[in-house]
């Protein structure tokens, strides 16, 4: 399919979704969210085993939401607005395949929230992260108050949320907001390389790991361990487990089928 606000391409088993509004610093308006959702519905087939999300141009990953749209919101439409974005970002986070954000330039507001909804973040050394919503008289509405504190801790999250300031890639890496920081010209290539590596791993186990981590997050340890136990038991009954263990014992490469 062709889209007005995003680009979609594949590289083997890796899908690349590019927010394509460089003149607007790839800001997220309603139409862009619609395009992303449509892409997930129509293009993210079973052949895709990892997904990279990035932004067009060198200045910005996603510089935030569309401020003109936010200006028109009242309490009622504001609830619809936040529910829409939260639902889409939660869907990205819940995908059974690794999702990697290739962050070049600004990842602010909704852009930082989109990056945090991805499972991993490869940042350009020139990237800037922030949640500047307080400067607009609002708070983050696409998960920023929740995911940020889970990634970097309450104190650091409140630092960014209450000040609205930006941090650079080196600080994001130190805090755990970014997984890697690379030269700007290497950002997308490194994200694709990582996605290709992860796409080759056992599909059933990969999905189970994502489920275990996200379902267990925030629960008491004992509850999280029950989640892990059930998913471990499920993996033990799969063809992928039989193939992986047999390949190890036979000293050969495993050929996983996702069954």
The 8 nearest C-alpha neighbors of each residue, nearest first, counted from 0:
[[1, 2, 42, 41, 38, 7, 37, 6],
 [0, 2, 3, 6, 7, 5, 38, 4],
 [3, 1, 5, 4, 34, 0, 6, 7],
 [4, 2, 5, 1, 34, 31, 19, 6],
 [3, 5, 19, 31, 2, 20, 18, 34],
 [6, 4, 18, 19, 17, 2, 3, 34],
 [5, 7, 17, 16, 19, 18, 2, 8],
 [8, 6, 16, 15, 17, 5, 9, 14],
 [9, 7, 15, 14, 6, 16, 10, 17],
 [8, 10, 14, 13, 15, 11, 12, 7],
 [11, 9, 13, 12, 14, 8, 15, 191],
 [10, 12, 13, 9, 14, 47, 195, 46],
 [11, 13, 47, 48, 46, 10, 14, 49],
 [14, 12, 49, 10, 11, 47, 9, 50],
 [13, 15, 9, 50, 8, 47, 51, 10],
 [16, 14, 51, 8, 7, 9, 50, 52],
 [15, 17, 52, 7, 6, 51, 53, 14],
 [18, 16, 53, 6, 54, 5, 19, 52],
 [19, 17, 5, 54, 25, 55, 20, 53],
 [18, 20, 5, 55, 4, 17, 21, 25],
 [19, 21, 25, 23, 22, 4, 24, 18],
 [22, 20, 24, 25, 23, 55, 56, 19],
 [23, 21, 24, 20, 25, 19, 56, 26],
 [22, 24, 25, 21, 20, 26, 62, 65],
 [23, 25, 21, 59, 22, 26, 62, 20],
 [26, 24, 20, 61, 21, 23, 18, 19],
 [27, 25, 63, 64, 62, 61, 24, 23],
 [28, 26, 64, 65, 31, 63, 25, 32],
 [27, 29, 65, 31, 30, 64, 26, 32],
 [30, 28, 32, 31, 33, 27, 65, 68],
 [29, 31, 33, 32, 28, 34, 4, 27],
 [30, 32, 34, 33, 28, 4, 29, 27],
 [31, 33, 35, 29, 34, 30, 36, 28],
 [34, 32, 30, 36, 31, 35, 37, 29],
 [33, 35, 31, 37, 32, 36, 38, 30],
 [36, 34, 38, 32, 37, 33, 31, 39],
 [35, 37, 39, 33, 38, 34, 32, 40],
 [36, 38, 40, 34, 39, 35, 41, 33],
 [37, 39, 35, 42, 41, 40, 36, 34],
 [40, 38, 36, 43, 37, 41, 42, 35],
 [41, 39, 37, 38, 36, 42, 43, 44],
 [40, 42, 38, 39, 43, 37, 44, 0],
 [43, 41, 38, 44, 39, 40, 0, 37],
 [42, 44, 39, 41, 47, 40, 38, 45],
 [43, 45, 46, 42, 47, 41, 40, 39],
 [44, 46, 47, 43, 48, 12, 42, 96],
 [45, 47, 44, 12, 48, 43, 13, 11],
 [48, 46, 12, 45, 13, 44, 49, 14],
 [47, 49, 198, 12, 96, 13, 46, 50],
 [50, 48, 13, 97, 96, 198, 194, 47],
 [49, 51, 98, 14, 13, 15, 99, 97],
 [50, 52, 15, 99, 98, 100, 14, 16],
 [53, 51, 100, 16, 17, 15, 101, 99],
 [52, 54, 17, 101, 100, 60, 102, 18],
 [55, 53, 60, 18, 17, 61, 19, 59],
 [54, 56, 19, 21, 18, 17, 20, 53],
 [55, 57, 21, 58, 54, 59, 60, 103],
 [56, 58, 59, 103, 104, 55, 60, 183],
 [59, 57, 104, 56, 105, 103, 24, 60],
 [58, 60, 104, 105, 61, 24, 103, 57],
 [59, 61, 54, 103, 102, 106, 105, 104],
 [60, 62, 110, 25, 106, 26, 59, 63],
 [63, 61, 107, 26, 105, 106, 24, 110],
 [64, 62, 109, 108, 110, 26, 107, 61],
 [63, 65, 27, 26, 109, 66, 28, 108],
 [64, 66, 28, 68, 67, 27, 26, 69],
 [67, 65, 69, 68, 64, 70, 63, 28],
 [68, 66, 70, 69, 65, 71, 64, 28],
 [67, 69, 66, 70, 65, 71, 72, 28],
 [68, 70, 66, 72, 71, 67, 65, 64],
 [71, 69, 67, 68, 72, 66, 73, 65],
 [70, 72, 69, 68, 73, 67, 76, 66],
 [73, 71, 77, 69, 76, 70, 74, 68],
 [72, 74, 76, 77, 75, 71, 78, 70],
 [73, 75, 77, 76, 78, 72, 79, 80],
 [74, 76, 77, 78, 73, 79, 72, 80],
 [77, 75, 79, 78, 73, 72, 74, 80],
 [76, 78, 80, 74, 72, 75, 79, 73],
 [77, 79, 81, 76, 80, 75, 82, 74],
 [78, 80, 76, 82, 77, 81, 83, 75],
 [81, 79, 77, 83, 78, 82, 76, 84],
 [80, 82, 140, 78, 84, 83, 79, 85],
 [83, 81, 85, 79, 80, 84, 86, 78],
 [84, 82, 80, 86, 81, 85, 79, 87],
 [85, 83, 87, 81, 141, 86, 82, 88],
 [84, 86, 141, 82, 88, 87, 83, 89],
 [85, 87, 89, 83, 84, 88, 82, 90],
 [88, 86, 90, 84, 89, 85, 91, 83],
 [87, 89, 91, 85, 90, 86, 116, 84],
 [90, 88, 92, 86, 91, 87, 85, 93],
 [89, 91, 93, 87, 88, 92, 86, 94],
 [92, 90, 88, 94, 89, 93, 116, 87],
 [91, 93, 89, 116, 90, 94, 117, 88],
 [94, 92, 90, 91, 89, 95, 210, 209],
 [93, 95, 91, 96, 92, 90, 97, 98],
 [96, 94, 206, 93, 209, 97, 205, 210],
 [95, 97, 49, 94, 48, 206, 98, 205],
 [98, 96, 49, 118, 50, 99, 95, 197],
 [99, 97, 50, 117, 118, 51, 49, 96],
 [100, 98, 119, 51, 120, 117, 118, 52],
 [99, 101, 120, 52, 114, 51, 102, 53],
 [102, 100, 53, 121, 187, 190, 122, 186],
 [103, 101, 122, 60, 100, 123, 121, 53],
 [102, 104, 123, 60, 126, 59, 122, 57],
 [105, 103, 126, 59, 58, 60, 125, 127],
 [104, 106, 59, 127, 62, 60, 126, 107],
 [107, 105, 110, 111, 128, 61, 62, 60],
 [108, 106, 129, 62, 111, 110, 63, 128],
 [107, 109, 63, 130, 110, 111, 131, 129],
 [108, 110, 63, 112, 64, 111, 113, 107],
 [109, 111, 61, 106, 63, 107, 113, 112],
 [110, 112, 106, 107, 114, 108, 113, 109],
 [111, 113, 109, 115, 110, 143, 114, 141],
 [114, 112, 110, 116, 115, 111, 109, 88],
 [113, 115, 111, 117, 112, 116, 100, 110],
 [114, 116, 112, 117, 113, 111, 146, 118],
 [117, 115, 92, 113, 114, 88, 112, 91],
 [118, 116, 98, 115, 114, 99, 119, 92],
 [117, 119, 98, 99, 97, 116, 92, 120],
 [120, 118, 99, 117, 100, 178, 98, 121],
 [119, 121, 100, 177, 178, 99, 122, 101],
 [122, 120, 179, 101, 178, 190, 180, 102],
 [123, 121, 102, 180, 101, 179, 126, 103],
 [122, 124, 183, 103, 126, 125, 181, 186],
 [123, 125, 168, 180, 181, 182, 126, 183],
 [124, 126, 123, 104, 168, 183, 127, 103],
 [127, 125, 104, 123, 168, 103, 124, 105],
 [126, 128, 167, 105, 166, 104, 106, 168],
 [129, 127, 106, 166, 165, 107, 111, 105],
 [128, 130, 165, 107, 131, 164, 108, 166],
 [129, 131, 108, 163, 107, 132, 160, 159],
 [130, 163, 132, 133, 134, 129, 108, 164],
 [133, 131, 138, 135, 134, 137, 130, 139],
 [134, 132, 136, 137, 135, 131, 138, 163],
 [133, 135, 132, 136, 131, 163, 137, 162],
 [136, 134, 132, 133, 137, 131, 138, 66],
 [135, 137, 133, 134, 132, 138, 131, 139],
 [138, 136, 133, 132, 135, 139, 134, 140],
 [137, 139, 132, 133, 140, 136, 144, 160],
 [140, 138, 143, 132, 141, 144, 142, 108],
 [139, 141, 81, 142, 138, 143, 85, 84],
 [140, 142, 85, 84, 143, 139, 81, 112],
 [143, 141, 145, 144, 140, 146, 112, 85],
 [142, 144, 139, 112, 145, 146, 147, 141],
 [145, 143, 142, 147, 146, 139, 148, 160],
 [144, 146, 142, 143, 147, 148, 149, 150],
 [145, 147, 149, 148, 143, 142, 144, 150],
 [148, 146, 150, 149, 143, 145, 156, 144],
 [147, 149, 152, 153, 156, 151, 150, 146],
 [150, 148, 146, 147, 152, 151, 145, 153],
 [149, 151, 147, 148, 152, 176, 146, 175],
 [150, 152, 148, 174, 175, 149, 147, 155],
 [153, 151, 148, 154, 149, 155, 150, 156],
 [152, 154, 148, 156, 155, 157, 151, 149],
 [155, 153, 157, 156, 152, 158, 148, 151],
 [154, 156, 158, 157, 153, 152, 151, 159],
 [157, 155, 148, 153, 158, 159, 154, 147],
 [158, 156, 160, 154, 159, 155, 161, 153],
 [159, 157, 155, 156, 161, 160, 162, 154],
 [158, 160, 163, 157, 162, 156, 161, 164],
 [161, 159, 157, 163, 162, 158, 130, 156],
 [160, 162, 157, 158, 159, 163, 133, 164],
 [163, 161, 164, 159, 160, 158, 133, 131],
 [162, 164, 131, 159, 160, 130, 161, 133],
 [165, 163, 162, 159, 129, 131, 166, 130],
 [164, 166, 129, 128, 127, 163, 167, 159],
 [167, 165, 128, 127, 170, 129, 171, 168],
 [166, 168, 127, 170, 169, 126, 171, 128],
 [167, 169, 171, 126, 124, 170, 172, 127],
 [170, 168, 172, 171, 167, 173, 180, 124],
 [169, 171, 173, 172, 168, 167, 174, 166],
 [172, 170, 176, 168, 174, 177, 169, 173],
 [171, 173, 177, 169, 175, 170, 174, 176],
 [172, 174, 170, 171, 175, 169, 176, 177],
 [173, 175, 171, 172, 151, 176, 170, 177],
 [176, 174, 172, 177, 173, 151, 171, 150],
 [175, 177, 171, 174, 172, 150, 151, 178],
 [178, 176, 172, 120, 171, 175, 179, 121],
 [179, 177, 120, 121, 172, 119, 175, 176],
 [180, 178, 121, 177, 122, 172, 181, 120],
 [179, 181, 122, 124, 123, 121, 168, 172],
 [182, 180, 123, 124, 186, 185, 183, 122],
 [181, 183, 185, 124, 184, 123, 186, 180],
 [184, 182, 123, 185, 186, 124, 181, 125],
 [183, 185, 182, 186, 187, 123, 188, 181],
 [186, 184, 188, 182, 183, 189, 187, 181],
 [187, 185, 189, 183, 123, 188, 184, 181],
 [188, 186, 190, 189, 101, 185, 191, 53],
 [187, 189, 191, 185, 190, 186, 192, 184],
 [188, 190, 192, 186, 191, 187, 185, 193],
 [189, 191, 187, 193, 192, 188, 101, 121],
 [192, 190, 194, 188, 189, 193, 195, 187],
 [193, 191, 189, 195, 194, 190, 188, 196],
 [192, 194, 196, 190, 191, 195, 189, 197],
 [193, 195, 191, 197, 196, 192, 49, 198],
 [196, 194, 198, 192, 193, 197, 191, 13],
 [197, 195, 193, 194, 198, 199, 192, 200],
 [196, 198, 194, 199, 200, 195, 193, 49],
 [197, 199, 48, 195, 49, 196, 200, 194],
 [198, 200, 197, 196, 195, 201, 48, 202],
 [201, 199, 197, 198, 202, 205, 196, 255],
 [200, 202, 204, 255, 203, 205, 239, 257],
 [203, 201, 257, 205, 204, 200, 206, 255],
 [204, 202, 206, 257, 205, 201, 207, 258],
 [203, 205, 207, 206, 201, 202, 208, 234],
 [206, 204, 202, 208, 207, 203, 201, 209],
 [205, 207, 95, 209, 203, 204, 208, 202],
 [206, 208, 204, 210, 205, 209, 230, 211],
 [209, 207, 211, 205, 210, 206, 204, 212],
 [208, 210, 206, 212, 207, 211, 213, 205],
 [211, 209, 207, 213, 208, 212, 214, 206],
 [210, 212, 208, 214, 209, 227, 213, 215],
 [211, 213, 209, 215, 210, 214, 216, 208],
 [212, 214, 216, 210, 215, 211, 209, 93],
 [215, 213, 211, 210, 216, 212, 226, 223],
 [214, 216, 223, 212, 213, 218, 211, 217],
 [217, 215, 213, 218, 214, 212, 223, 211],
 [216, 218, 215, 219, 214, 223, 213, 220],
 [217, 219, 215, 216, 223, 222, 220, 214],
 [218, 220, 222, 221, 223, 217, 215, 216],
 [219, 221, 223, 222, 224, 218, 215, 217],
 [220, 222, 224, 223, 219, 225, 218, 226],
 [223, 221, 225, 224, 219, 220, 218, 226],
 [222, 224, 215, 220, 226, 225, 221, 218],
 [223, 225, 227, 221, 226, 222, 228, 220],
 [226, 224, 228, 222, 227, 223, 229, 221],
 [227, 225, 223, 224, 229, 228, 211, 230],
 [226, 228, 224, 230, 225, 229, 211, 231],
 [229, 227, 225, 231, 230, 226, 224, 232],
 [228, 230, 232, 226, 231, 227, 225, 233],
 [229, 231, 233, 227, 232, 228, 207, 234],
 [232, 230, 228, 234, 233, 229, 227, 235],
 [233, 231, 235, 229, 230, 234, 228, 236],
 [232, 234, 230, 231, 235, 236, 229, 237],
 [235, 233, 231, 236, 237, 232, 230, 240],
 [236, 234, 232, 233, 237, 240, 231, 241],
 [235, 237, 234, 233, 232, 238, 240, 241],
 [238, 236, 239, 234, 240, 235, 258, 241],
 [237, 239, 241, 258, 240, 242, 236, 256],
 [238, 240, 242, 237, 241, 255, 258, 243],
 [241, 239, 243, 238, 242, 237, 235, 244],
 [240, 242, 238, 239, 244, 243, 245, 237],
 [243, 241, 239, 245, 240, 244, 246, 238],
 [244, 242, 240, 246, 253, 245, 241, 239],
 [243, 245, 247, 246, 241, 242, 240, 248],
 [246, 244, 242, 248, 247, 243, 241, 249],
 [245, 247, 249, 251, 253, 243, 244, 248],
 [248, 246, 250, 244, 245, 249, 243, 251],
 [247, 249, 245, 250, 246, 244, 251, 243],
 [248, 250, 246, 247, 251, 245, 244, 252],
 [251, 249, 247, 248, 246, 252, 245, 253],
 [250, 252, 246, 249, 247, 253, 248, 245],
 [253, 251, 246, 254, 250, 247, 243, 249],
 [252, 254, 246, 243, 255, 242, 251, 247],
 [255, 253, 252, 256, 242, 243, 239, 246],
 [254, 256, 239, 201, 257, 253, 242, 202],
 [257, 255, 258, 239, 254, 202, 238, 201],
 [256, 258, 202, 203, 255, 239, 201, 238],
 [257, 238, 256, 239, 237, 203, 255, 202]]
